[in-house]
């Protein structure tokens, strides 16, 4: 991964630079970055609460299917 640092003084230019960077990345690289960021965020939140970062419970997901009558 390119670790080039750029000094930007204008907030709009910084946003444009960030947008250009992420648009230059492949979709797969963007998805990997999102996954890694999510894992780090959950680990940080767990550590903040005093829980182990990778507890055995994990995330609980519930799904439901709701069918509406055909009209």
PDB file of N, CA, C and O in Angstrom:
ATOM      1  N   UNK A   1       0.838  -1.169   0.000  1.00  0.00           N
ATOM      2  CA  UNK A   1       0.000   0.000   0.000  1.00  0.00           C
ATOM      3  C   UNK A   1       0.885   1.236   0.000  1.00  0.00           C
ATOM      4  O   UNK A   1       1.894   1.281   0.704  1.00  0.00           O
ATOM      5  N   UNK A   2       0.520   2.216  -0.770  1.00  0.00           N
ATOM      6  CA  UNK A   2       1.270   3.463  -0.870  1.00  0.00           C
ATOM      7  C   UNK A   2       1.049   4.289   0.390  1.00  0.00           C
ATOM      8  O   UNK A   2      -0.092   4.574   0.752  1.00  0.00           O
ATOM      9  N   UNK A   3       2.122   4.671   1.054  1.00  0.00           N
ATOM     10  CA  UNK A   3       2.029   5.445   2.294  1.00  0.00           C
ATOM     11  C   UNK A   3       2.491   6.878   2.079  1.00  0.00           C
ATOM     12  O   UNK A   3       3.120   7.463   2.961  1.00  0.00           O
ATOM     13  N   UNK A   4       2.191   7.447   0.928  1.00  0.00           N
ATOM     14  CA  UNK A   4       2.596   8.808   0.622  1.00  0.00           C
ATOM     15  C   UNK A   4       1.793   9.799   1.445  1.00  0.00           C
ATOM     16  O   UNK A   4       0.568   9.704   1.521  1.00  0.00           O
ATOM     17  N   UNK A   5       2.478  10.743   2.055  1.00  0.00           N
ATOM     18  CA  UNK A   5       1.821  11.802   2.811  1.00  0.00           C
ATOM     19  C   UNK A   5       1.786  13.066   1.970  1.00  0.00           C
ATOM     20  O   UNK A   5       2.756  13.407   1.293  1.00  0.00           O
ATOM     21  N   UNK A   6       0.659  13.755   2.023  1.00  0.00           N
ATOM     22  CA  UNK A   6       0.514  15.019   1.300  1.00  0.00           C
ATOM     23  C   UNK A   6       0.001  16.063   2.272  1.00  0.00           C
ATOM     24  O   UNK A   6      -0.887  15.786   3.078  1.00  0.00           O
ATOM     25  N   UNK A   7       0.549  17.242   2.199  1.00  0.00           N
ATOM     26  CA  UNK A   7       0.077  18.336   3.043  1.00  0.00           C
ATOM     27  C   UNK A   7      -0.994  19.099   2.271  1.00  0.00           C
ATOM     28  O   UNK A   7      -0.767  19.589   1.165  1.00  0.00           O
ATOM     29  N   UNK A   8      -2.161  19.182   2.890  1.00  0.00           N
ATOM     30  CA  UNK A   8      -3.280  19.872   2.264  1.00  0.00           C
ATOM     31  C   UNK A   8      -3.780  20.915   3.251  1.00  0.00           C
ATOM     32  O   UNK A   8      -4.033  20.598   4.413  1.00  0.00           O
ATOM     33  N   UNK A   9      -3.925  22.153   2.802  1.00  0.00           N
ATOM     34  CA  UNK A   9      -4.369  23.220   3.694  1.00  0.00           C
ATOM     35  C   UNK A   9      -5.842  23.564   3.488  1.00  0.00           C
ATOM     36  O   UNK A   9      -6.456  24.190   4.353  1.00  0.00           O
ATOM     37  N   UNK A  10      -6.406  23.169   2.372  1.00  0.00           N
ATOM     38  CA  UNK A  10      -7.802  23.485   2.069  1.00  0.00           C
ATOM     39  C   UNK A  10      -8.663  22.240   2.300  1.00  0.00           C
ATOM     40  O   UNK A  10      -8.359  21.176   1.761  1.00  0.00           O
ATOM     41  N   UNK A  11      -9.722  22.359   3.085  1.00  0.00           N
ATOM     42  CA  UNK A  11     -10.571  21.224   3.398  1.00  0.00           C
ATOM     43  C   UNK A  11     -11.222  20.646   2.143  1.00  0.00           C
ATOM     44  O   UNK A  11     -11.319  19.427   2.009  1.00  0.00           O
ATOM     45  N   UNK A  12     -11.664  21.488   1.235  1.00  0.00           N
ATOM     46  CA  UNK A  12     -12.271  20.995  -0.007  1.00  0.00           C
ATOM     47  C   UNK A  12     -11.264  20.212  -0.841  1.00  0.00           C
ATOM     48  O   UNK A  12     -11.604  19.198  -1.451  1.00  0.00           O
ATOM     49  N   UNK A  13     -10.024  20.690  -0.861  1.00  0.00           N
ATOM     50  CA  UNK A  13      -8.976  19.973  -1.599  1.00  0.00           C
ATOM     51  C   UNK A  13      -8.679  18.634  -0.925  1.00  0.00           C
ATOM     52  O   UNK A  13      -8.427  17.639  -1.605  1.00  0.00           O
ATOM     53  N   UNK A  14      -8.708  18.606   0.392  1.00  0.00           N
ATOM     54  CA  UNK A  14      -8.481  17.358   1.114  1.00  0.00           C
ATOM     55  C   UNK A  14      -9.577  16.348   0.780  1.00  0.00           C
ATOM     56  O   UNK A  14      -9.291  15.175   0.537  1.00  0.00           O
ATOM     57  N   UNK A  15     -10.818  16.798   0.767  1.00  0.00           N
ATOM     58  CA  UNK A  15     -11.921  15.903   0.419  1.00  0.00           C
ATOM     59  C   UNK A  15     -11.787  15.397  -1.015  1.00  0.00           C
ATOM     60  O   UNK A  15     -12.022  14.219  -1.283  1.00  0.00           O
ATOM     61  N   UNK A  16     -11.414  16.272  -1.925  1.00  0.00           N
ATOM     62  CA  UNK A  16     -11.242  15.881  -3.323  1.00  0.00           C
ATOM     63  C   UNK A  16     -10.105  14.876  -3.469  1.00  0.00           C
ATOM     64  O   UNK A  16     -10.209  13.925  -4.244  1.00  0.00           O
ATOM     65  N   UNK A  17      -9.029  15.083  -2.731  1.00  0.00           N
ATOM     66  CA  UNK A  17      -7.889  14.156  -2.773  1.00  0.00           C
ATOM     67  C   UNK A  17      -8.287  12.791  -2.233  1.00  0.00           C
ATOM     68  O   UNK A  17      -7.916  11.763  -2.800  1.00  0.00           O
ATOM     69  N   UNK A  18      -9.041  12.779  -1.138  1.00  0.00           N
ATOM     70  CA  UNK A  18      -9.517  11.515  -0.563  1.00  0.00           C
ATOM     71  C   UNK A  18     -10.421  10.795  -1.555  1.00  0.00           C
ATOM     72  O   UNK A  18     -10.297   9.585  -1.747  1.00  0.00           O
ATOM     73  N   UNK A  19     -11.324  11.532  -2.180  1.00  0.00           N
ATOM     74  CA  UNK A  19     -12.237  10.947  -3.165  1.00  0.00           C
ATOM     75  C   UNK A  19     -11.450  10.364  -4.341  1.00  0.00           C
ATOM     76  O   UNK A  19     -11.735   9.251  -4.783  1.00  0.00           O
ATOM     77  N   UNK A  20     -10.472  11.101  -4.845  1.00  0.00           N
ATOM     78  CA  UNK A  20      -9.663  10.606  -5.968  1.00  0.00           C
ATOM     79  C   UNK A  20      -8.902   9.343  -5.585  1.00  0.00           C
ATOM     80  O   UNK A  20      -8.787   8.413  -6.384  1.00  0.00           O
ATOM     81  N   UNK A  21      -8.383   9.315  -4.357  1.00  0.00           N
ATOM     82  CA  UNK A  21      -7.630   8.137  -3.917  1.00  0.00           C
ATOM     83  C   UNK A  21      -8.522   6.905  -3.917  1.00  0.00           C
ATOM     84  O   UNK A  21      -8.166   5.876  -4.491  1.00  0.00           O
ATOM     85  N   UNK A  22      -9.689   7.008  -3.269  1.00  0.00           N
ATOM     86  CA  UNK A  22     -10.545   5.832  -3.172  1.00  0.00           C
ATOM     87  C   UNK A  22     -11.119   5.437  -4.521  1.00  0.00           C
ATOM     88  O   UNK A  22     -11.358   4.252  -4.752  1.00  0.00           O
ATOM     89  N   UNK A  23     -11.344   6.371  -5.405  1.00  0.00           N
ATOM     90  CA  UNK A  23     -11.811   6.030  -6.743  1.00  0.00           C
ATOM     91  C   UNK A  23     -10.721   5.325  -7.545  1.00  0.00           C
ATOM     92  O   UNK A  23     -11.023   4.577  -8.475  1.00  0.00           O
ATOM     93  N   UNK A  24      -9.460   5.556  -7.194  1.00  0.00           N
ATOM     94  CA  UNK A  24      -8.363   4.901  -7.919  1.00  0.00           C
ATOM     95  C   UNK A  24      -8.170   3.454  -7.461  1.00  0.00           C
ATOM     96  O   UNK A  24      -7.493   2.679  -8.138  1.00  0.00           O
ATOM     97  N   UNK A  25      -8.754   3.083  -6.326  1.00  0.00           N
ATOM     98  CA  UNK A  25      -8.624   1.728  -5.799  1.00  0.00           C
ATOM     99  C   UNK A  25      -9.675   0.815  -6.430  1.00  0.00           C
ATOM    100  O   UNK A  25     -10.763   1.259  -6.798  1.00  0.00           O
ATOM    101  N   UNK A  26      -9.333  -0.457  -6.548  1.00  0.00           N
ATOM    102  CA  UNK A  26     -10.295  -1.423  -7.085  1.00  0.00           C
ATOM    103  C   UNK A  26     -11.413  -1.646  -6.066  1.00  0.00           C
ATOM    104  O   UNK A  26     -11.255  -1.344  -4.883  1.00  0.00           O
ATOM    105  N   UNK A  27     -12.525  -2.168  -6.530  1.00  0.00           N
ATOM    106  CA  UNK A  27     -13.645  -2.432  -5.634  1.00  0.00           C
ATOM    107  C   UNK A  27     -13.231  -3.426  -4.551  1.00  0.00           C
ATOM    108  O   UNK A  27     -13.603  -3.274  -3.387  1.00  0.00           O
ATOM    109  N   UNK A  28     -12.469  -4.433  -4.935  1.00  0.00           N
ATOM    110  CA  UNK A  28     -12.002  -5.412  -3.958  1.00  0.00           C
ATOM    111  C   UNK A  28     -11.148  -4.774  -2.871  1.00  0.00           C
ATOM    112  O   UNK A  28     -11.298  -5.097  -1.693  1.00  0.00           O
ATOM    113  N   UNK A  29     -10.260  -3.877  -3.256  1.00  0.00           N
ATOM    114  CA  UNK A  29      -9.407  -3.198  -2.270  1.00  0.00           C
ATOM    115  C   UNK A  29     -10.251  -2.327  -1.347  1.00  0.00           C
ATOM    116  O   UNK A  29      -9.968  -2.237  -0.153  1.00  0.00           O
ATOM    117  N   UNK A  30     -11.281  -1.687  -1.885  1.00  0.00           N
ATOM    118  CA  UNK A  30     -12.173  -0.870  -1.050  1.00  0.00           C
ATOM    119  C   UNK A  30     -12.929  -1.740  -0.051  1.00  0.00           C
ATOM    120  O   UNK A  30     -13.076  -1.371   1.114  1.00  0.00           O
ATOM    121  N   UNK A  31     -13.409  -2.897  -0.512  1.00  0.00           N
ATOM    122  CA  UNK A  31     -14.147  -3.783   0.387  1.00  0.00           C
ATOM    123  C   UNK A  31     -13.242  -4.331   1.492  1.00  0.00           C
ATOM    124  O   UNK A  31     -13.667  -4.452   2.641  1.00  0.00           O
ATOM    125  N   UNK A  32     -12.009  -4.659   1.148  1.00  0.00           N
ATOM    126  CA  UNK A  32     -11.057  -5.131   2.153  1.00  0.00           C
ATOM    127  C   UNK A  32     -10.800  -4.038   3.184  1.00  0.00           C
ATOM    128  O   UNK A  32     -10.750  -4.312   4.383  1.00  0.00           O
ATOM    129  N   UNK A  33     -10.637  -2.805   2.721  1.00  0.00           N
ATOM    130  CA  UNK A  33     -10.402  -1.689   3.642  1.00  0.00           C
ATOM    131  C   UNK A  33     -11.595  -1.489   4.570  1.00  0.00           C
ATOM    132  O   UNK A  33     -11.415  -1.215   5.757  1.00  0.00           O
ATOM    133  N   UNK A  34     -12.815  -1.622   4.040  1.00  0.00           N
ATOM    134  CA  UNK A  34     -14.013  -1.481   4.861  1.00  0.00           C
ATOM    135  C   UNK A  34     -14.059  -2.582   5.911  1.00  0.00           C
ATOM    136  O   UNK A  34     -14.375  -2.323   7.072  1.00  0.00           O
ATOM    137  N   UNK A  35     -13.745  -3.805   5.509  1.00  0.00           N
ATOM    138  CA  UNK A  35     -13.758  -4.927   6.438  1.00  0.00           C
ATOM    139  C   UNK A  35     -12.735  -4.722   7.549  1.00  0.00           C
ATOM    140  O   UNK A  35     -13.045  -4.923   8.723  1.00  0.00           O
ATOM    141  N   UNK A  36     -11.528  -4.325   7.188  1.00  0.00           N
ATOM    142  CA  UNK A  36     -10.485  -4.108   8.185  1.00  0.00           C
ATOM    143  C   UNK A  36     -10.856  -2.976   9.135  1.00  0.00           C
ATOM    144  O   UNK A  36     -10.630  -3.075  10.341  1.00  0.00           O
ATOM    145  N   UNK A  37     -11.419  -1.908   8.599  1.00  0.00           N
ATOM    146  CA  UNK A  37     -11.827  -0.782   9.433  1.00  0.00           C
ATOM    147  C   UNK A  37     -12.938  -1.184  10.391  1.00  0.00           C
ATOM    148  O   UNK A  37     -12.937  -0.771  11.551  1.00  0.00           O
ATOM    149  N   UNK A  38     -13.881  -1.982   9.918  1.00  0.00           N
ATOM    150  CA  UNK A  38     -14.967  -2.455  10.778  1.00  0.00           C
ATOM    151  C   UNK A  38     -14.422  -3.326  11.912  1.00  0.00           C
ATOM    152  O   UNK A  38     -14.826  -3.173  13.065  1.00  0.00           O
ATOM    153  N   UNK A  39     -13.510  -4.233  11.586  1.00  0.00           N
ATOM    154  CA  UNK A  39     -12.930  -5.099  12.613  1.00  0.00           C
ATOM    155  C   UNK A  39     -12.186  -4.276  13.658  1.00  0.00           C
ATOM    156  O   UNK A  39     -12.298  -4.540  14.855  1.00  0.00           O
ATOM    157  N   UNK A  40     -11.433  -3.287  13.212  1.00  0.00           N
ATOM    158  CA  UNK A  40     -10.703  -2.431  14.146  1.00  0.00           C
ATOM    159  C   UNK A  40     -11.653  -1.608  15.005  1.00  0.00           C
ATOM    160  O   UNK A  40     -11.399  -1.412  16.193  1.00  0.00           O
ATOM    161  N   UNK A  41     -12.738  -1.128  14.421  1.00  0.00           N
ATOM    162  CA  UNK A  41     -13.705  -0.332  15.177  1.00  0.00           C
ATOM    163  C   UNK A  41     -14.379  -1.174  16.244  1.00  0.00           C
ATOM    164  O   UNK A  41     -14.545  -0.714  17.374  1.00  0.00           O
ATOM    165  N   UNK A  42     -14.776  -2.408  15.909  1.00  0.00           N
ATOM    166  CA  UNK A  42     -15.393  -3.279  16.899  1.00  0.00           C
ATOM    167  C   UNK A  42     -14.403  -3.661  17.993  1.00  0.00           C
ATOM    168  O   UNK A  42     -14.781  -3.740  19.162  1.00  0.00           O
ATOM    169  N   UNK A  43     -13.148  -3.897  17.638  1.00  0.00           N
ATOM    170  CA  UNK A  43     -12.128  -4.223  18.640  1.00  0.00           C
ATOM    171  C   UNK A  43     -11.896  -3.029  19.564  1.00  0.00           C
ATOM    172  O   UNK A  43     -11.737  -3.205  20.772  1.00  0.00           O
ATOM    173  N   UNK A  44     -11.876  -1.822  19.010  1.00  0.00           N
ATOM    174  CA  UNK A  44     -11.697  -0.615  19.815  1.00  0.00           C
ATOM    175  C   UNK A  44     -12.873  -0.442  20.772  1.00  0.00           C
ATOM    176  O   UNK A  44     -12.676  -0.147  21.951  1.00  0.00           O
ATOM    177  N   UNK A  45     -14.089  -0.623  20.272  1.00  0.00           N
ATOM    178  CA  UNK A  45     -15.273  -0.475  21.119  1.00  0.00           C
ATOM    179  C   UNK A  45     -15.275  -1.516  22.233  1.00  0.00           C
ATOM    180  O   UNK A  45     -15.631  -1.204  23.369  1.00  0.00           O
ATOM    181  N   UNK A  46     -14.885  -2.738  21.923  1.00  0.00           N
ATOM    182  CA  UNK A  46     -14.827  -3.788  22.940  1.00  0.00           C
ATOM    183  C   UNK A  46     -13.780  -3.454  23.993  1.00  0.00           C
ATOM    184  O   UNK A  46     -14.028  -3.621  25.187  1.00  0.00           O
ATOM    185  N   UNK A  47     -12.621  -2.988  23.565  1.00  0.00           N
ATOM    186  CA  UNK A  47     -11.568  -2.625  24.508  1.00  0.00           C
ATOM    187  C   UNK A  47     -12.000  -1.450  25.380  1.00  0.00           C
ATOM    188  O   UNK A  47     -11.661  -1.393  26.562  1.00  0.00           O
ATOM    189  N   UNK A  48     -12.740  -0.524  24.805  1.00  0.00           N
ATOM    190  CA  UNK A  48     -13.229   0.630  25.548  1.00  0.00           C
ATOM    191  C   UNK A  48     -14.190   0.189  26.647  1.00  0.00           C
ATOM    192  O   UNK A  48     -14.217   0.768  27.732  1.00  0.00           O
ATOM    193  N   UNK A  49     -14.975  -0.840  26.353  1.00  0.00           N
ATOM    194  CA  UNK A  49     -15.924  -1.369  27.329  1.00  0.00           C
ATOM    195  C   UNK A  49     -15.263  -2.358  28.292  1.00  0.00           C
ATOM    196  O   UNK A  49     -15.890  -2.788  29.260  1.00  0.00           O
ATOM    197  N   UNK A  50     -14.012  -2.717  28.036  1.00  0.00           N
ATOM    198  CA  UNK A  50     -13.306  -3.645  28.908  1.00  0.00           C
ATOM    199  C   UNK A  50     -13.503  -5.099  28.528  1.00  0.00           C
ATOM    200  O   UNK A  50     -13.114  -5.989  29.284  1.00  0.00           O
ATOM    201  N   UNK A  51     -14.097  -5.361  27.379  1.00  0.00           N
ATOM    202  CA  UNK A  51     -14.312  -6.734  26.922  1.00  0.00           C
ATOM    203  C   UNK A  51     -13.157  -7.146  26.019  1.00  0.00           C
ATOM    204  O   UNK A  51     -12.489  -6.290  25.439  1.00  0.00           O
ATOM    205  N   UNK A  52     -12.919  -8.441  25.896  1.00  0.00           N
ATOM    206  CA  UNK A  52     -11.883  -8.874  24.953  1.00  0.00           C
ATOM    207  C   UNK A  52     -12.293  -8.503  23.530  1.00  0.00           C
ATOM    208  O   UNK A  52     -13.480  -8.538  23.206  1.00  0.00           O
ATOM    209  N   UNK A  53     -11.335  -8.148  22.678  1.00  0.00           N
ATOM    210  CA  UNK A  53     -11.678  -7.685  21.329  1.00  0.00           C
ATOM    211  C   UNK A  53     -12.352  -8.734  20.460  1.00  0.00           C
ATOM    212  O   UNK A  53     -13.143  -8.385  19.584  1.00  0.00           O
ATOM    213  N   UNK A  54     -12.061 -10.003  20.681  1.00  0.00           N
ATOM    214  CA  UNK A  54     -12.657 -11.056  19.860  1.00  0.00           C
ATOM    215  C   UNK A  54     -13.333 -12.068  20.777  1.00  0.00           C
ATOM    216  O   UNK A  54     -12.878 -13.202  20.923  1.00  0.00           O
ATOM    217  N   UNK A  55     -14.430 -11.630  21.390  1.00  0.00           N
ATOM    218  CA  UNK A  55     -15.115 -12.547  22.293  1.00  0.00           C
ATOM    219  C   UNK A  55     -15.853 -13.618  21.504  1.00  0.00           C
ATOM    220  O   UNK A  55     -16.081 -13.478  20.303  1.00  0.00           O
ATOM    221  N   UNK A  56     -16.217 -14.671  22.189  1.00  0.00           N
ATOM    222  CA  UNK A  56     -16.827 -15.820  21.533  1.00  0.00           C
ATOM    223  C   UNK A  56     -18.256 -15.566  21.082  1.00  0.00           C
ATOM    224  O   UNK A  56     -18.758 -16.253  20.193  1.00  0.00           O
ATOM    225  N   UNK A  57     -18.911 -14.589  21.685  1.00  0.00           N
ATOM    226  CA  UNK A  57     -20.293 -14.334  21.307  1.00  0.00           C
ATOM    227  C   UNK A  57     -20.399 -13.750  19.909  1.00  0.00           C
ATOM    228  O   UNK A  57     -21.278 -14.138  19.139  1.00  0.00           O
ATOM    229  N   UNK A  58     -19.532 -12.841  19.580  1.00  0.00           N
ATOM    230  CA  UNK A  58     -19.595 -12.203  18.275  1.00  0.00           C
ATOM    231  C   UNK A  58     -20.848 -11.348  18.135  1.00  0.00           C
ATOM    232  O   UNK A  58     -21.488 -10.984  19.121  1.00  0.00           O
ATOM    233  N   UNK A  59     -21.171 -11.048  16.926  1.00  0.00           N
ATOM    234  CA  UNK A  59     -22.370 -10.262  16.662  1.00  0.00           C
ATOM    235  C   UNK A  59     -23.571 -11.185  16.584  1.00  0.00           C
ATOM    236  O   UNK A  59     -23.501 -12.266  15.999  1.00  0.00           O
ATOM    237  N   UNK A  60     -24.647 -10.762  17.163  1.00  0.00           N
ATOM    238  CA  UNK A  60     -25.870 -11.558  17.046  1.00  0.00           C
ATOM    239  C   UNK A  60     -26.717 -10.966  15.935  1.00  0.00           C
ATOM    240  O   UNK A  60     -26.970  -9.762  15.901  1.00  0.00           O
ATOM    241  N   UNK A  61     -27.143 -11.810  15.049  1.00  0.00           N
ATOM    242  CA  UNK A  61     -27.973 -11.369  13.934  1.00  0.00           C
ATOM    243  C   UNK A  61     -29.297 -12.079  13.994  1.00  0.00           C
ATOM    244  O   UNK A  61     -29.379 -13.282  14.245  1.00  0.00           O
ATOM    245  N   UNK A  62     -30.309 -11.318  13.762  1.00  0.00           N
ATOM    246  CA  UNK A  62     -31.645 -11.867  13.706  1.00  0.00           C
ATOM    247  C   UNK A  62     -32.229 -11.484  12.357  1.00  0.00           C
ATOM    248  O   UNK A  62     -32.103 -10.345  11.907  1.00  0.00           O
ATOM    249  N   UNK A  63     -32.850 -12.430  11.739  1.00  0.00           N
ATOM    250  CA  UNK A  63     -33.484 -12.116  10.471  1.00  0.00           C
ATOM    251  C   UNK A  63     -34.943 -12.522  10.545  1.00  0.00           C
ATOM    252  O   UNK A  63     -35.314 -13.474  11.231  1.00  0.00           O
ATOM    253  N   UNK A  64     -35.735 -11.795   9.841  1.00  0.00           N
ATOM    254  CA  UNK A  64     -37.163 -12.082   9.803  1.00  0.00           C
ATOM    255  C   UNK A  64     -37.653 -11.812   8.394  1.00  0.00           C
ATOM    256  O   UNK A  64     -37.156 -10.926   7.698  1.00  0.00           O
ATOM    257  N   UNK A  65     -38.617 -12.578   8.003  1.00  0.00           N
ATOM    258  CA  UNK A  65     -39.205 -12.377   6.682  1.00  0.00           C
ATOM    259  C   UNK A  65     -40.647 -11.969   6.887  1.00  0.00           C
ATOM    260  O   UNK A  65     -41.418 -12.667   7.545  1.00  0.00           O
ATOM    261  N   UNK A  66     -40.994 -10.856   6.330  1.00  0.00           N
ATOM    262  CA  UNK A  66     -42.352 -10.348   6.470  1.00  0.00           C
ATOM    263  C   UNK A  66     -42.992 -10.349   5.084  1.00  0.00           C
ATOM    264  O   UNK A  66     -42.482  -9.737   4.144  1.00  0.00           O
ATOM    265  N   UNK A  67     -44.110 -11.044   4.981  1.00  0.00           N
ATOM    266  CA  UNK A  67     -44.828 -11.081   3.708  1.00  0.00           C
ATOM    267  C   UNK A  67     -46.080 -10.238   3.846  1.00  0.00           C
ATOM    268  O   UNK A  67     -46.848 -10.367   4.799  1.00  0.00           O
ATOM    269  N   UNK A  68     -46.256  -9.385   2.877  1.00  0.00           N
ATOM    270  CA  UNK A  68     -47.490  -8.598   2.842  1.00  0.00           C
ATOM    271  C   UNK A  68     -48.446  -9.253   1.870  1.00  0.00           C
ATOM    272  O   UNK A  68     -48.026  -9.832   0.868  1.00  0.00           O
ATOM    273  N   UNK A  69     -49.714  -9.164   2.160  1.00  0.00           N
ATOM    274  CA  UNK A  69     -50.687  -9.766   1.249  1.00  0.00           C
ATOM    275  C   UNK A  69     -50.677  -9.057  -0.112  1.00  0.00           C
ATOM    276  O   UNK A  69     -50.525  -7.838  -0.193  1.00  0.00           O
ATOM    277  N   UNK A  70     -50.840  -9.834  -1.155  1.00  0.00           N
ATOM    278  CA  UNK A  70     -50.907  -9.265  -2.505  1.00  0.00           C
ATOM    279  C   UNK A  70     -52.221  -8.498  -2.638  1.00  0.00           C
ATOM    280  O   UNK A  70     -53.270  -8.968  -2.199  1.00  0.00           O
ATOM    281  N   UNK A  71     -52.154  -7.343  -3.233  1.00  0.00           N
ATOM    282  CA  UNK A  71     -53.400  -6.578  -3.394  1.00  0.00           C
ATOM    283  C   UNK A  71     -53.880  -6.615  -4.820  1.00  0.00           C
ATOM    284  O   UNK A  71     -54.913  -6.026  -5.139  1.00  0.00           O
TER     285      UNK A  71
END
